[in-house]
Amino acid sequence: MFNTKTYQKIKKSYKFIFLFVSIGCIVWFFWNIVKFSNILFIFPLSKIIIKGNQNFTTVEDINQIILGIKYSKKFIQHDIITIQTNISKIPWIQKSSIEKKWPDSLIVQILEYIPIGFWNDIYFIDVNGTIFYVPKKRLNNIKNLLKIYAPQNSEKIVLHVLLKIKSILEKEQISLNTIYIGEQFNWDLTIENNLKIRLGRYDKIYRLQRFVTIYPVLLKIAQKENKKMKYIDLRYNSGLSVGYK
């Protein structure tokens, strides 16, 4: 029979052995993860897979970036970081991630900016007010996009009002084609049938709401008189004026 003291010694020894084995297993586990990670980069790269929205980005864009760097034969992690950095420099890409997949594939995940309008005929603007550039030869997939003309560096201010205007007109199923914003921030809209809506500088949303209320009535009057409206001027404290072609 073991006495209490002997039992305690044996119990303590088992705890030590269990702890030692547990630490060994953990070290072995992480060592194999590191080893496997290194193996991923041993095989040469032979396939590139691009995922994500690709309105503007082509496989050739990514190929050129990869061919443009001097990567090692084993394609180490440093090369992955370099490629990702260069992809992020493409002006229409918001963010990207790259993963080496066993045994010889490179997965490139990209997220492009999604434009809501042309900005001054040169750039695009997205829903967060980010201005970005895309060459004209890449615009085949972009059609019937809103055109916005506004003062320089005004995108954040303009966007706040723009989104409200779009929402109001979309609810009434009225297409918005162009927005002109002058240096004094006077707003003019061009909607369906090339009809110009003059909102002015102040109370733009209130004036637009007046417009959508009276617009169906004005359309009926114009049709009855066989006329086409040229503009509707809402820059009055009360009332409006209508010009005809």
C-alpha positions in Angstrom: 0.0 0.0 0.0 1.2 3.5 -0.9 1.3 6.0 1.9 0.0 9.5 1.4 3.4 11.0 0.7 4.3 8.4 -1.9 0.9 8.9 -3.6 1.4 12.7 -3.8 4.9 12.2 -5.4 3.5 9.9 -8.0 0.6 12.2 -8.7 3.0 15.2 -9.1 5.2 13.1 -11.5 2.2 12.3 -13.7 1.2 16.0 -13.8 4.7 16.9 -14.9 4.8 14.2 -17.6 1.3 15.3 -18.9 2.4 18.9 -19.0 5.6 18.0 -20.8 3.8 15.9 -23.4 1.1 18.6 -23.9 3.8 21.3 -24.6 5.6 18.9 -27.0 2.3 18.3 -28.9 1.7 22.0 -29.2 5.2 22.7 -30.4 4.9 19.8 -33.0 1.6 21.1 -34.2 2.8 24.7 -34.8 6.0 23.5 -36.3 4.1 21.5 -38.9 1.9 24.5 -39.7 5.1 26.6 -40.4 6.6 23.8 -42.4 3.5 23.4 -44.5 3.3 27.1 -45.1 6.8 27.1 -46.4 6.0 24.1 -48.7 3.2 26.2 -50.3 5.9 28.5 -51.7 8.2 25.8 -53.1 6.1 25.1 -56.2 6.4 27.5 -59.2 3.4 29.7 -60.0 1.4 28.5 -63.0 -2.2 29.7 -62.5 -3.8 33.0 -61.5 -7.4 33.1 -60.3 -9.1 36.5 -60.0 -12.2 36.8 -57.8 -14.4 39.8 -57.0 -16.2 42.4 -59.0 -14.4 43.1 -62.3 -16.0 45.9 -64.2 -12.6 47.4 -65.1 -9.9 44.9 -64.0 -8.6 42.3 -66.5 -6.4 39.2 -66.0 -3.8 41.0 -68.1 -3.6 43.8 -65.5 -2.7 41.3 -62.8 -0.3 39.4 -65.1 1.6 42.5 -65.9 2.0 43.3 -62.2 3.3 39.9 -61.5 5.6 39.9 -64.5 6.8 43.4 -63.5 8.4 42.3 -60.2 11.5 40.1 -59.7 10.0 37.4 -57.6 12.0 34.4 -56.4 11.6 30.9 -58.0 9.9 29.7 -54.8 7.6 32.7 -54.8 8.1 33.6 -51.1 5.7 35.6 -48.9 7.6 38.8 -49.6 6.6 38.5 -53.3 2.9 38.2 -52.2 3.1 41.4 -50.3 4.8 43.2 -53.2 2.1 42.1 -55.6 -0.7 43.1 -53.3 0.9 46.5 -52.8 1.2 47.1 -56.5 -2.4 45.9 -57.1 -3.6 48.4 -54.5 -2.0 51.2 -56.6 -4.5 50.6 -59.4 -6.8 53.7 -59.0 -10.2 51.9 -59.4 -9.3 49.1 -56.9 -10.5 49.8 -53.3 -8.7 46.8 -51.7 -7.3 43.4 -52.5 -6.0 40.2 -50.9 -3.7 37.5 -52.3 -3.4 33.9 -51.3 -1.1 31.1 -52.6 -3.1 27.9 -53.1 -1.6 24.5 -53.2 0.2 23.6 -55.2 0.8 26.3 -57.9 -2.1 28.8 -57.9 -2.4 32.4 -56.9 -5.8 33.6 -55.9 -6.3 37.4 -56.2 -9.4 38.8 -54.5 -10.2 42.3 -55.6 -12.8 44.9 -54.6 -13.3 47.7 -57.1 -15.0 51.0 -56.4 -18.6 51.0 -57.7 -19.4 54.2 -59.5 -22.7 56.0 -59.1 -21.8 58.8 -61.5 -19.3 60.4 -63.8 -17.5 63.3 -62.2 -16.6 66.3 -64.4 -16.2 64.0 -67.5 -12.9 62.7 -66.2 -13.4 60.8 -63.0 -16.0 58.6 -61.2 -17.5 59.0 -57.8 -18.7 56.2 -55.6 -21.4 56.1 -52.9 -18.9 57.2 -50.2 -17.7 60.2 -52.2 -14.5 58.7 -53.3 -13.2 60.1 -56.6 -11.3 57.7 -58.8 -10.0 57.4 -62.4 -10.7 54.8 -65.0 -9.4 55.0 -68.6 -12.1 55.5 -71.2 -11.2 52.3 -73.1 -12.3 50.3 -70.0 -15.8 51.8 -69.8 -17.6 49.3 -72.0 -19.6 47.9 -69.0 -20.7 51.3 -67.8 -23.7 52.8 -69.5 -26.4 55.3 -68.7 -24.5 56.6 -65.7 -25.4 59.9 -64.0 -23.2 62.8 -65.1 -22.1 65.3 -62.4 -20.5 68.6 -63.0 -19.3 70.3 -59.8 -16.6 72.6 -58.3 -13.3 71.0 -57.4 -13.0 69.3 -54.0 -16.7 69.5 -53.4 -17.5 65.8 -53.7 -18.3 65.2 -50.0 -20.7 68.2 -49.8 -22.3 67.3 -53.2 -22.7 63.6 -52.3 -24.9 64.3 -49.3 -27.5 66.2 -51.4 -27.1 64.0 -54.4 -28.1 60.8 -52.7 -31.3 62.5 -51.3 -32.1 63.8 -54.8 -31.6 60.4 -56.4 -33.8 58.8 -53.7 -36.7 61.2 -54.2 -36.7 60.9 -58.0 -36.3 57.1 -58.0 -39.4 56.8 -55.8 -41.3 58.7 -58.5 -39.7 56.7 -61.3 -38.1 59.8 -62.8 -34.8 59.3 -64.4 -32.0 61.7 -63.5 -29.4 62.3 -66.3 -27.2 65.2 -65.3 -26.5 67.4 -62.3 -24.8 70.8 -62.8 -23.5 72.6 -59.7 -22.1 76.1 -60.2 -19.3 77.8 -58.3 -21.9 79.4 -56.0 -23.5 76.0 -55.5 -26.6 76.6 -57.6 -28.1 73.3 -58.6 -29.6 72.4 -62.0 -30.8 69.0 -62.9 -31.6 67.4 -66.2 -34.1 64.6 -66.1 -36.0 62.6 -68.7 -36.9 64.2 -72.1 -33.9 66.6 -71.5 -36.1 68.7 -69.1 -34.0 71.0 -66.9 -35.0 71.5 -63.3 -33.6 74.7 -61.6 -33.3 74.2 -57.9 -31.0 77.1 -57.0 -28.7 77.3 -54.0 -31.1 77.0 -51.1 -33.8 74.6 -49.9 -33.0 72.2 -52.7 -34.7 69.2 -51.3 -37.8 71.1 -50.4 -38.0 72.5 -53.9 -37.5 69.1 -55.4 -40.3 67.7 -53.3 -42.6 70.5 -54.7 -41.5 69.6 -58.2 -42.4 65.9 -57.9 -45.8 66.9 -56.5 -46.7 69.2 -59.4 -44.8 67.4 -62.2 -47.7 65.0 -63.2 -50.0 68.0 -63.5 -47.5 70.0 -65.7 -47.1 66.9 -67.9 -50.8 66.7 -68.5 -51.0 70.4 -69.3 -48.1 70.2 -71.8 -49.6 67.2 -73.5 -53.0 68.8 -73.7 -51.5 71.9 -75.3 -49.2 69.8 -77.5 -46.1 71.5 -76.0 -42.8 70.2 -74.7 -41.3 71.7 -71.5 -37.8 73.0 -71.7 -37.3 73.9 -68.0 -39.0 74.2 -64.7 -37.7 76.9 -62.4 -38.3 76.4 -58.7 -36.2 79.3 -57.4 -39.2 81.1 -55.9 -40.5 81.3 -52.3 -43.8 80.1 -53.7 -44.8 78.9 -57.1 -42.6 78.1 -60.1 -42.2 79.0 -63.8 -42.2 76.8 -66.8 -40.4 77.3 -70.1 -41.5 75.6 -73.3 -39.5 74.7 -76.5 
